[in-house]
Amino acid sequence: MNEITFDNLKEAIHNGNSFIDNVDELEAILRQYIAISDNSKAVEYLDKAIMPHKIGNLKIGDDTIILNVNHALNCFSSKNGYCENCNCCYAKKSSSNYKNSCLYGLASEINFNRLSIQQIIKAIEKTIKEAKNIKFIRFNEAGDFKSFNQFLKANEVAKYFFEAYDIVTYTYTHNKELLKHKEAIKSSYIVMNWSIKAGEGFKSAITCNNPSDLPKYLSEPNKYIICKGKCHNCSYCKDKDDLRTVVFVNHFKKSIEAGLRLGLTETDLKRLEAQKYIDYGKFLMKLTNQTTLI
């Protein structure tokens, strides 16, 4: 039996870079290594059949529920070689550096796959009623959808909250296997931002690894929009009709703001900020007049 350490937990989840598809196997890992933390609620989520979720973070904001279906270190797209950003993945940082975050991710993947749609909705709805200011749901701050069937399950959750609360759900994917379903995904209740080439007419997001390249994206405002780093009061990944490519500066070693300042002027940054609020206002106005989602 492996020593009960955080490093060995991460090694077990990494599993020689082989995707762990069996939730019973993931649960065995969780229960084996839960002793590395004296205050994690990961096992409690399993025992009480509660879907782990949280309200925002430093980047996403307190108007958004975050829900993960795949552990960052068991990322389907990463382990299948579909993502070119694995060596600089910001989403893996938390699970790699913090015990509770790593354990929480296991409980999230296990319970999303194990619980019914109604059980997942019940957990999230309680938080939404208490918070009262939730406008969005973000699937997969880390990890990715492993299959179209898993996406469809998430879509039923998104459908419920759109119809009941006018909450917009959005996500991203590197999973190339989902491309065969891209038309169905486009007409779903989840706004999909493709981090792979999905073709004209589909929302996309790319990573800019060299800040000196940012001005070329800025010079084509009808084709690209550069992320300022804060999801609060921003529509770019949430507006299904905005088909400009969202450009994220690589923020693995530095903040998005710091990365932007390496390639853009202060005036550029102020204009981006102003445009973000203009576009967000238009998005909110559109939502107030919207009664159905195609």
N, C-alpha and C positions, 0 to 999 in steps of 0.2 A: 504493500500500500504506500502511495506517495505521501511525503511529509505534507502536513497541512500548512501551507504557506501561500501567500498571495501570488508569488511567481509560479508555483505549481498549479494554482487555480487557472491562471492565464494560459499556461501551457496545455492544460486539459481542454479548455475551450478552443484554443487554437487547433488542437488535434492534428498536428502535422500538416496544417493548411487544408484539411479535409472537412467539408461541410457536415455538421451534425444535424441530421434531419429528424431524428427521433427525440421527441420531447421527454420521454421517459429517461433517456440517456442524459439529457440536459438537467433533469431534476435530480438524478443521481449525483451529478457533479455539484449541483447547488447544495444538496444536503451534506455531501462529503466535506465541503469547504466552508460551510456557513460559520464555522467556529473562528474563522479569521477575523470576524467582526463581532463585537459584543452589542451592537445596536442596529444591525440591519433588520429590516422588516420583510426581507425577501421570502423567507419560508412562511411567514404569516400570510402573505399574499396568496401563496399556494394553498395553504390549509383552509383559508377562509374564502377561497375562490373569488378573489378580487383582482380586477385588471389594474395593474400599475399604470399610473399616468401622473402628470404634473402640470402645473401652470407655468409656462414660460421659462426663460433663463436670461442671462445677461444680454443675449443677442436677440432672442425671439420676442420677449415682451409678455406682459401679464394679461393680454387679451387672447391668449392662445393656449389651448390644451395640447400637450405633447404626448404622443402615444407611439411606442416602439413595438414592432412585431418581430424584430430580429436583433440579436445581440451584436454589438459593434465588432467583437472579436470572432464572431461566427458569421460574419457578413456574407450573405449568399453571393453577391456580385464580386466581392473581394476574393473569396476562395475559388471562384470559378474563372477568375482572370478577366472579368468584364470591366473592371474599373482601373483606370490608369493613374489614379491618385492615391493608391494604397500606401505608397511610401511616404506620403505627406498628408495622411487623412486626419483632419482635425477631429472628426467624429469619434475616432478611437482613443483620443487623449484621455477623456474622463475615465473610461473603463480600464485603461492601461495604468492610470495613476492613482485611482481611488477605489478602495475595496468595496465600499457600499454601492458605488455606481456599477461596478462589475457584477455584483450579486443581483442588483436591481434589474440589470439587463437580462440576466438569466430568467428571473421571474416574469419579466415582460414577454419574452419570446415564448416561454412555456404556456403562460396563461392566455395569450392571444390565440394560440393554436388550440388550446384545450377548452376554453370557455365558449359558451354559446354566444351568439350575437346579442341576445337579450341581456345576458350577464354583463357583457362588456358595456353595453349602452347604460345599464343601470348604474354601474360604477361612475361612468363619466357624467351622467345626468345629475347625479348628486352634487358633484363638484360645480357643474355649470349653474345649478340653482343657487348654490351658496355664494359663488363668485359674482354672478349677475352681470359681468361685463365681458363675457367670453364672446368673441366674434369669429374665431377661427379654430380649426383643429389641424395640427401638423402631425402627419404620420411619418415616422422614421427620421428623427433627429440623428439617429445612427442606424446602421444596417440597411436592409433593403427588402423588398417583397421577394419571396422565393419562388412564387408561382402566380399564375393568373387566378387560380382558385383562392389563394390567400388575398389577392387584391380584391376579388369579388366580395369576400367577407368584410374587408375594410370598407368597401363601397356601401354595403348595407348599413354600416354604422354611420357613414357620411350622409347617406340618404335620410336616415332618421333625423339627424340633427339639423340638416338643411330644412327639411319640411316642418320640423317642430319649433326650431329656434332661429332659422335663417343663418345658421352658422356655415361658413365656407370651409371646406377641407382641402388641403393641398399636400403635395409630397414631391419627391424626386426619385429617379431611378437610374441605375447603370445596367439594369438587368436586360441584356439583349434578347432574352427569350420572350420578353413581353412585347417586343415589336410586332409579332404576328397578331397581337390583339390591340394594336394601337388605336384603331378606329373605335372599338368598343370602349377603350379607356378614355378616349377623347370625349365621348358622349356620356361618361359616368358622372357621379357626384363628387369625384375627386379631381382636383386640378393637378394634372401631371406635368412636372417639369422634367423633360428628358435630358439626362446628362450624357446621352449618346445621340448619334444622328438619327432622328426619326423622320426627317423630311419636311418639306414645306407645309405650312399649315398647322404645325405642332409646336407647342411651347418647348423651349430648350434653355439649358443653363450650361455655361462653360467655366473653366478655371483659367485665369491668367496667371501664369507662373513668373512672368517677367514684367514688373511694373512699368518698364519703359514702353511696353506695347499698349498701355492704356489709352494714350492719345488717339490711336487709330480707331479704337472702339468709340471714343467720344466724338470722333469726326463723322460717325454714321448714326445719328440719333434715331433714325427711323428703323434701323436694323438691330441696334444694340442698346442696352441700358446697363450702366455700371452700378453694382450694389454698393451702397454706402455703409453696410455692415450692421444696421439695426432693422429688424423686421417690424418693429412697432411703427404704426403709421406709414406702412409701405404696402403697395399692392402688387408689386412686380411678379412675384411668384404665386399670387393668389387670384389674379384676374385671368380667367380662361380666354378672354378675348384679346389680351395683350400678347402678341406673338413676337415681340422683340426678344432677342436672345439676352438673357441675364448673365452678366459677366461678374464673376467673383474673383477678387484678387486672392492669391494663395495666402492663407492666414495660419499656416501650420506653426511657423516659428515667430510670427509677429502678428499684431492685430490687423484687422482689415483697414482701419484708419491709418495705421502706420504704413501699410503697403500702398495705399492710395497716394499718400503724400510723397512716396518715392517716384511716382510717375505723373502726378497731376499738380497743377498750381492751386493756390488758395482760392482763386477765382473759380477755377473748375469745380472745386469741391463745394463751394457755396451755390453754384448753379445746379449741381447735382442734387443738393439738399432741397433747394427750392422746387425743382422739377418733381422730386419725390412727393412732396406735399401736394402739389397741383394734381398729380396723377392719382394720388390716394383719395383726394377729395372727389374727383370724378368717379372713381371706383365706388366709393360709398354712396354717391348719388345714384349710380346705376343700380346698386343693390336694393335701394329703397323702392325702386320702381319695378324690380324683378319679382315675378310671381312663380315662375317655373324655371327649371334648369334643363336645358336640352340634353 
